Amino acid sequence: MSKHKIKLEDDCLASFSKALKKEINNNLKFYKRIDKEKAKEYQVAYSNVIFILKQKAEEFCIPLSDLGIEDYDVPKIEDDFDI
């Protein structure tokens, strides 16, 4: 595999991770306002997605910092917490 192709794949993964984090945060903000129970369900599902993404990145020796998810956790849905 060429270095160019690897760079494109790395950039794609990093871009995907950034877009996923933004989507998660925006969706949870939305659902928290209209339906807290639905927001909690989404929070659990998104947590599983992030867990799998981190697990697979580590499996393939991709540093989590390269994906921008090294310290990212899906925001918790709580009454006194604003996402």
N, CA, C and O atoms as a DFTB+ gen file, in Angstrom:
332 C
 N C O
     1  1       0.849      -1.169       0.000
     2  2       0.000       0.000       0.000
     3  2       0.897       1.235       0.000
     4  3       1.886       1.289       0.732
     5  1       0.558       2.207      -0.805
     6  2       1.387       3.403      -0.906
     7  2       1.171       4.316       0.293
     8  3       0.141       4.263       0.965
     9  1       2.170       5.153       0.540
    10  2       2.066       6.109       1.651
    11  2       0.917       7.083       1.415
    12  3       0.259       7.522       2.358
    13  1       0.685       7.414       0.154
    14  2      -0.416       8.325      -0.178
    15  2      -1.760       7.710       0.214
    16  3      -2.616       8.383       0.789
    17  1      -1.937       6.428      -0.102
    18  2      -3.188       5.748       0.223
    19  2      -3.367       5.646       1.741
    20  3      -4.473       5.831       2.250
    21  1      -2.297       5.357       2.450
    22  2      -2.370       5.280       3.909
    23  2      -2.745       6.642       4.482
    24  3      -3.567       6.727       5.395
    25  1      -2.152       7.699       3.956
    26  2      -2.466       9.063       4.420
    27  2      -3.940       9.371       4.188
    28  3      -4.598       9.939       5.060
    29  1      -4.465       9.002       3.022
    30  2      -5.882       9.238       2.727
    31  2      -6.771       8.461       3.691
    32  3      -7.785       8.982       4.156
    33  1      -6.404       7.233       3.992
    34  2      -7.191       6.428       4.923
    35  2      -7.144       7.023       6.333
    36  3      -8.160       7.074       7.025
    37  1      -5.962       7.468       6.751
    38  2      -5.838       8.110       8.062
    39  2      -6.678       9.376       8.136
    40  3      -7.372       9.616       9.124
    41  1      -6.610      10.188       7.078
    42  2      -7.394      11.420       7.029
    43  2      -8.889      11.112       7.051
    44  3      -9.665      11.812       7.702
    45  1      -9.284      10.068       6.342
    46  2     -10.688       9.666       6.308
    47  2     -11.163       9.258       7.700
    48  3     -12.226       9.686       8.151
    49  1     -10.373       8.432       8.376
    50  2     -10.743       7.997       9.727
    51  2     -10.823       9.173      10.690
    52  3     -11.752       9.254      11.493
    53  1      -9.864      10.080      10.617
    54  2      -9.866      11.248      11.492
    55  2     -11.082      12.133      11.214
    56  3     -11.720      12.635      12.139
    57  1     -11.392      12.317       9.934
    58  2     -12.552      13.114       9.550
    59  2     -13.852      12.452      10.020
    60  3     -14.759      13.124      10.511
    61  1     -13.930      11.146       9.865
    62  2     -15.097      10.400      10.325
    63  2     -15.268      10.557      11.833
    64  3     -16.375      10.811      12.308
    65  1     -14.192      10.408      12.579
    66  2     -14.263      10.519      14.037
    67  2     -14.739      11.901      14.468
    68  3     -15.561      12.032      15.374
    69  1     -14.215      12.925      13.812
    70  2     -14.611      14.302      14.137
    71  2     -16.103      14.514      13.843
    72  3     -16.827      15.094      14.653
    73  1     -16.548      14.041      12.679
    74  2     -17.962      14.182      12.307
    75  2     -18.854      13.380      13.244
    76  3     -19.943      13.834      13.598
    77  1     -18.410      12.200      13.646
    78  2     -19.192      11.367      14.560
    79  2     -19.353      12.045      15.910
    80  3     -20.455      12.066      16.458
    81  1     -18.280      12.599      16.456
    82  2     -18.367      13.297      17.741
    83  2     -19.344      14.469      17.660
    84  3     -20.152      14.676      18.565
    85  1     -19.264      15.227      16.574
    86  2     -20.159      16.378      16.398
    87  2     -21.616      15.910      16.306
    88  3     -22.507      16.497      16.919
    89  1     -21.840      14.851      15.536
    90  2     -23.196      14.295      15.382
    91  2     -23.747      13.801      16.721
    92  3     -24.908      14.048      17.049
    93  1     -22.919      13.110      17.480
    94  2     -23.350      12.611      18.789
    95  2     -23.741      13.769      19.689
    96  3     -24.827      13.767      20.268
    97  1     -22.870      14.753      19.811
    98  2     -23.147      15.883      20.694
    99  2     -24.409      16.636      20.275
   100  3     -25.231      16.988      21.121
   101  1     -24.565      16.886      18.968
   102  2     -25.748      17.600      18.485
   103  2     -27.027      16.798      18.700
   104  3     -28.044      17.348      19.122
   105  1     -26.976      15.496      18.410
   106  2     -28.167      14.663      18.605
   107  2     -28.574      14.576      20.065
   108  3     -29.759      14.651      20.390
   109  1     -27.592      14.418      20.944
   110  2     -27.925      14.330      22.359
   111  2     -28.496      15.644      22.896
   112  3     -29.400      15.640      23.731
   113  1     -27.964      16.761      22.411
   114  2     -28.535      18.062      22.809
   115  2     -29.999      18.140      22.391
   116  3     -30.860      18.554      23.168
   117  1     -30.264      17.738      21.157
   118  2     -31.623      17.786      20.623
   119  2     -32.559      16.882      21.423
   120  3     -33.610      17.326      21.886
   121  1     -32.179      15.626      21.583
   122  2     -33.061      14.689      22.273
   123  2     -33.205      15.000      23.754
   124  3     -34.244      14.711      24.349
   125  1     -32.187      15.578      24.350
   126  2     -32.291      15.945      25.767
   127  2     -33.384      16.990      25.959
   128  3     -34.084      16.993      26.973
   129  1     -33.524      17.878      24.974
   130  2     -34.549      18.925      25.080
   131  2     -35.956      18.369      24.886
   132  3     -36.897      18.840      25.525
   133  1     -36.113      17.368      24.008
   134  2     -37.471      16.921      23.693
   135  2     -37.888      15.629      24.387
   136  3     -39.077      15.407      24.619
   137  1     -36.913      14.767      24.724
   138  2     -37.270      13.477      25.321
   139  2     -36.048      12.896      26.027
   140  3     -35.179      12.291      25.399
   141  1     -35.997      13.091      27.344
   142  2     -34.829      12.652      28.105
   143  2     -34.620      11.150      28.060
   144  3     -33.481      10.685      28.037
   145  1     -35.696      10.390      28.048
   146  2     -35.559       8.927      27.989
   147  2     -34.967       8.492      26.650
   148  3     -34.113       7.607      26.605
   149  1     -35.413       9.106      25.576
   150  2     -34.860       8.803      24.248
   151  2     -33.383       9.204      24.207
   152  3     -32.559       8.492      23.632
   153  1     -33.054      10.337      24.814
   154  2     -31.662      10.783      24.867
   155  2     -30.795       9.756      25.589
   156  3     -29.667       9.495      25.170
   157  1     -31.307       9.177      26.661
   158  2     -30.549       8.161      27.401
   159  2     -30.328       6.919      26.544
   160  3     -29.257       6.315      26.593
   161  1     -31.323       6.539      25.766
   162  2     -31.173       5.390      24.866
   163  2     -30.097       5.669      23.814
   164  3     -29.264       4.810      23.525
   165  1     -30.123       6.866      23.253
   166  2     -29.117       7.235      22.265
   167  2     -27.734       7.294      22.901
   168  3     -26.746       6.898      22.281
   169  1     -27.659       7.783      24.125
   170  2     -26.378       7.877      24.818
   171  2     -25.747       6.498      24.968
   172  3     -24.542       6.343      24.767
   173  1     -26.538       5.510      25.313
   174  2     -26.036       4.141      25.438
   175  2     -25.566       3.615      24.082
   176  3     -24.489       3.029      23.978
   177  1     -26.367       3.825      23.060
   178  2     -25.996       3.344      21.719
   179  2     -24.719       4.015      21.223
   180  3     -23.825       3.346      20.704
   181  1     -24.632       5.329      21.381
   182  2     -23.434       6.044      20.940
   183  2     -22.203       5.603      21.736
   184  3     -21.106       5.517      21.186
   185  1     -22.382       5.329      23.011
   186  2     -21.265       4.851      23.829
   187  2     -20.717       3.540      23.281
   188  3     -19.505       3.324      23.268
   189  1     -21.609       2.671      22.830
   190  2     -21.172       1.410      22.235
   191  2     -20.401       1.638      20.938
   192  3     -19.399       0.969      20.684
   193  1     -20.861       2.573      20.124
   194  2     -20.174       2.879      18.867
   195  2     -18.766       3.414      19.149
   196  3     -17.800       2.988      18.516
   197  1     -18.653       4.330      20.083
   198  2     -17.338       4.896      20.421
   199  2     -16.430       3.816      21.005
   200  3     -15.237       3.786      20.704
   201  1     -16.978       2.935      21.835
   202  2     -16.195       1.838      22.402
   203  2     -15.624       0.954      21.291
   204  3     -14.442       0.612      21.311
   205  1     -16.459       0.592      20.334
   206  2     -16.003      -0.258      19.225
   207  2     -14.971       0.468      18.372
   208  3     -13.974      -0.129      17.968
   209  1     -15.198       1.747      18.093
   210  2     -14.237       2.529      17.309
   211  2     -12.877       2.563      18.003
   212  3     -11.846       2.360      17.362
   213  1     -12.872       2.820      19.308
   214  2     -11.614       2.840      20.058
   215  2     -10.952       1.464      20.060
   216  3      -9.739       1.350      19.885
   217  1     -11.745       0.438      20.258
   218  2     -11.232      -0.932      20.296
   219  2     -10.577      -1.305      18.959
   220  3      -9.476      -1.854      18.937
   221  1     -11.250      -1.010      17.865
   222  2     -10.718      -1.342      16.542
   223  2      -9.490      -0.498      16.201
   224  3      -8.544      -0.994      15.588
   225  1      -9.503       0.760      16.591
   226  2      -8.332       1.606      16.343
   227  2      -7.115       1.032      17.064
   228  3      -6.028       0.955      16.492
   229  1      -7.298       0.636      18.296
   230  2      -6.187       0.046      19.051
   231  2      -5.762      -1.284      18.439
   232  3      -4.570      -1.587      18.375
   233  1      -6.722      -2.071      17.994
   234  2      -6.424      -3.356      17.356
   235  2      -5.539      -3.172      16.124
   236  3      -4.670      -4.000      15.853
   237  1      -5.759      -2.091      15.382
   238  2      -4.993      -1.828      14.174
   239  2      -3.847      -0.838      14.410
   240  3      -3.279      -0.282      13.470
   241  1      -3.524      -0.635      15.693
   242  2      -2.405       0.234      16.091
   243  2      -2.549       1.664      15.575
   244  3      -1.565       2.304      15.205
   245  1      -3.778       2.152      15.556
   246  2      -4.034       3.544      15.186
   247  2      -4.163       4.323      16.492
   248  3      -5.075       4.061      17.276
   249  1      -3.269       5.271      16.735
   250  2      -3.349       6.042      17.975
   251  2      -4.687       6.776      18.077
   252  3      -5.131       7.419      17.125
   253  1      -5.309       6.670      19.227
   254  2      -6.593       7.352      19.437
   255  2      -6.447       8.858      19.283
   256  3      -7.388       9.541      18.881
   257  1      -5.272       9.369      19.602
   258  2      -5.053      10.815      19.441
   259  2      -5.103      11.228      17.973
   260  3      -5.489      12.355      17.662
   261  1      -4.716      10.328      17.065
   262  2      -4.802      10.631      15.633
   263  2      -6.256      10.773      15.189
   264  3      -6.556      11.483      14.229
   265  1      -7.144      10.097      15.891
   266  2      -8.569      10.159      15.560
   267  2      -9.303      11.212      16.383
   268  3     -10.480      11.482      16.142
   269  1      -8.617      11.805      17.347
   270  2      -9.248      12.819      18.191
   271  2     -10.231      12.243      19.188
   272  3     -11.147      12.935      19.632
   273  1     -10.047      10.975      19.546
   274  2     -10.987      10.345      20.486
   275  2     -10.281       9.776      21.715
   276  3     -10.862       8.980      22.452
   277  1      -9.026      10.185      21.938
   278  2      -8.278       9.611      23.047
   279  2      -8.928       9.885      24.400
   280  3      -8.874       9.043      25.296
   281  1      -9.530      11.038      24.550
   282  2     -10.166      11.362      25.828
   283  2     -11.656      11.673      25.649
   284  3     -12.267      12.321      26.498
   285  1     -12.225      11.210      24.550
   286  2     -13.642      11.481      24.276
   287  2     -14.523      10.390      24.859
   288  3     -14.306       9.198      24.638
   289  1     -15.504      10.825      25.597
   290  2     -16.567       9.953      26.084
   291  2     -17.885      10.605      25.697
   292  3     -18.007      11.830      25.693
   293  1     -18.851       9.792      25.378
   294  2     -20.177      10.302      25.038
   295  2     -20.720      11.030      26.268
   296  3     -20.678      10.494      27.376
   297  1     -21.231      12.250      26.077
   298  2     -21.772      12.990      27.228
   299  2     -22.880      12.210      27.931
   300  3     -23.694      11.541      27.293
   301  1     -22.892      12.310      29.236
   302  2     -23.925      11.648      30.041
   303  2     -25.189      12.516      30.047
   304  3     -25.117      13.745      30.032
   305  1     -26.319      11.861      30.068
   306  2     -27.592      12.571      30.140
   307  2     -28.018      12.599      31.599
   308  3     -28.421      11.586      32.169
   309  1     -27.921      13.774      32.181
   310  2     -28.317      13.960      33.567
   311  2     -29.107      15.250      33.659
   312  3     -28.954      16.137      32.819
   313  1     -29.943      15.361      34.665
   314  2     -30.793      16.550      34.815
   315  2     -30.010      17.844      34.957
   316  3     -30.427      18.882      34.444
   317  1     -28.870      17.790      35.656
   318  2     -28.127      19.009      35.918
   319  2     -26.918      19.199      35.014
   320  3     -26.049      20.023      35.300
   321  1     -26.860      18.443      33.928
   322  2     -25.702      18.524      33.033
   323  2     -26.134      19.001      31.664
   324  3     -27.017      18.410      31.042
   325  1     -25.516      20.064      31.196
   326  2     -25.792      20.564      29.838
   327  2     -24.735      20.016      28.891
   328  3     -23.536      20.174      29.119
   329  1     -25.190      19.383      27.846
   330  2     -24.295      18.808      26.847
   331  2     -23.720      19.935      26.018
   332  3     -22.932      19.689      25.105
